[in-house]
Amino acid sequence: MKRWNYGAALLLLAGLLGLSGCSQYPDQAVDGTPWDASWTMLGSVLGAEEPGNGFTLLDNYSVLTGEDIYYAAWVAGDPSAYTNEDGEDVEVYDAQIYLLAAGCADETYAQQNQEDWMARQQETYTVTETWNEKRNGQEYTLLSYTCGSETNPYQRGVSAFTVYGTYAISAELACQEEFTGQEQEILLQFLDGCHYSPLN
């Protein structure tokens, strides 16, 4: 049975430029925290602490589509069967956190990717709130939304977008109606545990 891969929509928008050649991790993150090998690494861009709140790591793809794109996902709850719009049986969870980092040719292109992702969410979902947060030294724009679509098993969620150097970065928590956690608080806590490597 396939798993529901909601992050795939973001991957279509992730941009097509950039090459990564760095495989060494720094001694410490830009926030001053010693680099921890137990973090979930997205290339050499950032390391993410475990989200807690009942979430466990489901996927961690070092490189996607041969580009400078990195993706990880954590899930909470037991999987349940769901038939997607293509008629495929997939597994969905009570809630899922996605983290995506897409390398771009330069910071301007990374900023354009971020803006495109945000515009796509505003077109696809009903955005109920937009605000800015600084978490662990990094500035994010956040969108809270509801889905209301028969082709999406998730009912609501919250997304965070930022640019770090030449990388467009998105973190998202999508949840089903039955999920009782506070999605905004959980995602903000997750962002507090995202540590960026120093820019060259």
C-alpha positions as a printed NumPy array, in Angstrom:
array([[  0.   ,   0.   ,   0.   ],
       [  1.339,   3.424,  -0.881],
       [  1.648,   6.263,   1.594],
       [ -0.041,   9.627,   1.048],
       [  2.728,  11.993,  -0.031],
       [  1.265,  15.455,   0.422],
       [  4.737,  16.998,   0.082],
       [  4.853,  15.934,  -3.561],
       [  2.836,  19.008,  -4.51 ],
       [  5.558,  21.2  ,  -3.088],
       [  8.217,  19.254,  -4.95 ],
       [  6.605,  20.225,  -8.246],
       [  7.249,  23.845,  -7.299],
       [ 10.685,  23.386,  -5.816],
       [ 12.653,  24.8  ,  -8.743],
       [ 15.07 ,  23.114, -11.071],
       [ 18.394,  24.778, -10.361],
       [ 21.313,  24.169,  -8.001],
       [ 23.903,  21.532,  -7.245],
       [ 25.11 ,  20.418,  -3.829],
       [ 28.666,  19.296,  -3.308],
       [ 29.022,  19.674,   0.442],
       [ 28.79 ,  16.597,   2.64 ],
       [ 30.625,  17.876,   5.746],
       [ 28.652,  19.141,   8.723],
       [ 29.823,  22.051,  10.861],
       [ 30.853,  21.887,  14.509],
       [ 27.853,  24.001,  15.447],
       [ 24.723,  25.496,  13.942],
       [ 24.373,  29.222,  13.286],
       [ 22.281,  29.447,  16.468],
       [ 25.343,  28.282,  18.43 ],
       [ 24.028,  24.793,  19.195],
       [ 26.659,  22.012,  18.805],
       [ 25.807,  20.003,  15.69 ],
       [ 24.129,  16.749,  16.697],
       [ 24.459,  13.648,  14.521],
       [ 21.075,  12.414,  15.806],
       [ 19.258,  15.243,  14.012],
       [ 17.458,  14.407,  10.79 ],
       [ 19.685,  16.013,   8.154],
       [ 18.484,  17.687,   4.982],
       [ 21.665,  17.678,   2.922],
       [ 24.178,  19.915,   4.635],
       [ 21.609,  22.733,   4.895],
       [ 19.909,  21.997,   8.2  ],
       [ 19.337,  19.422,  10.892],
       [ 15.943,  18.896,  12.531],
       [ 15.356,  17.622,  16.032],
       [ 12.643,  15.022,  16.526],
       [  9.27 ,  16.825,  16.719],
       [  8.033,  15.005,  19.829],
       [  4.258,  15.16 ,  20.382],
       [  3.919,  11.552,  19.211],
       [  5.549,  12.099,  15.794],
       [  8.059,   9.605,  14.401],
       [ 10.239,   9.822,  11.298],
       [  8.622,   8.216,   8.244],
       [ 10.823,   9.285,   5.295],
       [ 14.106,  11.095,   4.77 ],
       [ 15.206,  11.55 ,   1.175],
       [ 18.708,  12.981,   0.866],
       [ 18.357,  13.993,  -2.77 ],
       [ 15.222,  14.039,  -4.902],
       [ 14.923,  14.024,  -8.687],
       [ 18.682,  14.409,  -9.106],
       [ 18.478,  18.027,  -7.943],
       [ 19.548,  19.868,  -4.811],
       [ 16.268,  19.014,  -3.056],
       [ 15.905,  17.425,   0.378],
       [ 12.761,  16.135,   2.076],
       [ 11.771,  14.495,   5.36 ],
       [  8.415,  13.559,   6.902],
       [  7.219,  12.612,  10.38 ],
       [  3.832,  11.063,  11.234],
       [  1.563,  10.742,  14.272],
       [ -1.126,   8.14 ,  14.827],
       [ -1.775,   4.807,  13.141],
       [ -2.012,   4.533,   9.356],
       [ -5.428,   4.17 ,   7.778],
       [ -6.465,   3.285,   4.252],
       [ -7.434,   6.048,   1.834],
       [ -8.192,   5.989,  -1.89 ],
       [ -6.727,   9.031,  -3.635],
       [ -8.097,  10.852,  -6.673],
       [ -6.143,   8.495,  -8.979],
       [ -7.918,   5.481,  -7.477],
       [ -4.772,   4.313,  -5.654],
       [ -4.896,   2.902,  -2.142],
       [ -2.594,   4.893,   0.135],
       [ -1.907,   5.147,   3.85 ],
       [ -2.663,   8.344,   5.751],
       [ -1.989,   9.274,   9.358],
       [ -3.718,  11.436,  11.937],
       [ -1.118,  14.124,  11.24 ],
       [  2.051,  14.519,   9.217],
       [  4.928,  17.01 ,   9.305],
       [  6.821,  17.69 ,   6.071],
       [ 10.141,  19.497,   5.746],
       [ 11.475,  20.493,   2.322],
       [ 14.649,  22.331,   1.307],
       [ 15.143,  23.209,  -2.365],
       [ 18.478,  24.581,  -3.568],
       [ 18.354,  27.404,  -6.105],
       [ 20.849,  29.209,  -8.317],
       [ 20.837,  32.271,  -6.062],
       [ 18.953,  33.902,  -3.213],
       [ 16.651,  35.805,  -5.568],
       [ 15.467,  32.558,  -7.147],
       [ 15.047,  31.004,  -3.679],
       [ 12.859,  33.956,  -2.689],
       [ 10.779,  33.481,  -5.842],
       [ 10.331,  29.783,  -5.01 ],
       [  9.128,  30.704,  -1.535],
       [  6.63 ,  33.198,  -2.944],
       [  5.394,  30.652,  -5.501],
       [  4.837,  28.035,  -2.788],
       [  2.869,  30.481,  -0.673],
       [  0.753,  31.578,  -3.639],
       [  0.02 ,  27.939,  -4.484],
       [ -1.206,  27.263,  -0.947],
       [ -3.427,  30.323,  -1.05 ],
       [ -4.925,  29.093,  -4.334],
       [ -5.391,  25.505,  -3.133],
       [ -6.636,  25.976,   0.445],
       [ -8.685,  28.405,   2.493],
       [ -6.05 ,  30.41 ,   4.364],
       [ -7.42 ,  31.476,   7.746],
       [ -4.386,  33.321,   9.139],
       [ -1.027,  34.642,   7.936],
       [  1.717,  35.878,  10.24 ],
       [  5.491,  36.095,  10.729],
       [  7.577,  34.395,  13.406],
       [ 11.258,  34.351,  14.281],
       [ 12.121,  30.888,  15.565],
       [ 15.62 ,  29.893,  16.624],
       [ 17.003,  32.955,  14.822],
       [ 15.283,  32.267,  11.472],
       [ 12.438,  34.389,  10.072],
       [  9.365,  32.485,   8.806],
       [  6.083,  33.402,   7.161],
       [  3.293,  31.109,   8.362],
       [ -0.091,  30.244,   6.893],
       [ -2.877,  28.48 ,   8.77 ],
       [ -5.439,  26.838,   6.492],
       [ -8.372,  24.492,   6.065],
       [ -8.679,  22.035,   3.176],
       [-12.303,  21.188,   2.545],
       [-11.455,  19.005,  -0.463],
       [-12.768,  15.528,  -1.23 ],
       [ -9.411,  14.691,  -2.828],
       [ -7.365,  15.5  ,   0.292],
       [ -7.637,  13.347,   3.432],
       [ -6.381,  16.19 ,   5.63 ],
       [ -8.807,  18.75 ,   7.033],
       [ -6.518,  21.55 ,   8.217],
       [ -2.905,  22.516,   8.642],
       [ -0.247,  25.155,   9.096],
       [  2.785,  25.886,   6.901],
       [  5.995,  27.861,   7.418],
       [  8.157,  29.314,   4.641],
       [ 11.631,  30.816,   4.713],
       [ 14.755,  31.412,   2.65 ],
       [ 18.205,  30.489,   3.939],
       [ 21.017,  31.481,   1.632],
       [ 20.163,  29.937,  -1.732],
       [ 17.6  ,  27.506,  -0.261],
       [ 13.818,  27.84 ,  -0.222],
       [ 12.527,  25.957,   2.815],
       [  9.035,  24.855,   3.775],
       [  7.743,  23.089,   6.871],
       [  4.143,  21.948,   7.086],
       [  1.885,  20.13 ,   9.509],
       [ -1.276,  18.674,   7.937],
       [ -3.834,  16.88 ,  10.079],
       [ -7.094,  15.02 ,   9.855],
       [-10.212,  16.132,  11.706],
       [ -9.618,  13.518,  14.419],
       [ -6.196,  14.936,  15.35 ],
       [ -6.495,  16.605,  18.755],
       [ -3.073,  18.291,  18.909],
       [ -2.577,  22.037,  18.563],
       [ -1.042,  22.188,  15.099],
       [  0.293,  25.739,  15.368],
       [  2.065,  25.076,  18.668],
       [  3.496,  21.79 ,  17.394],
       [  4.876,  23.332,  14.202],
       [  6.386,  26.297,  16.058],
       [  8.064,  23.902,  18.474],
       [  9.364,  21.943,  15.484],
       [ 10.804,  25.129,  13.951],
       [ 12.589,  25.809,  17.247],
       [ 14.346,  22.487,  16.693],
       [ 15.499,  23.267,  13.146],
       [ 19.197,  24.169,  13.09 ],
       [ 20.922,  25.682,  10.049],
       [ 24.504,  25.158,   9.027],
       [ 26.658,  28.313,   8.653],
       [ 26.603,  29.837,   5.185],
       [ 29.86 ,  29.616,   3.268]])
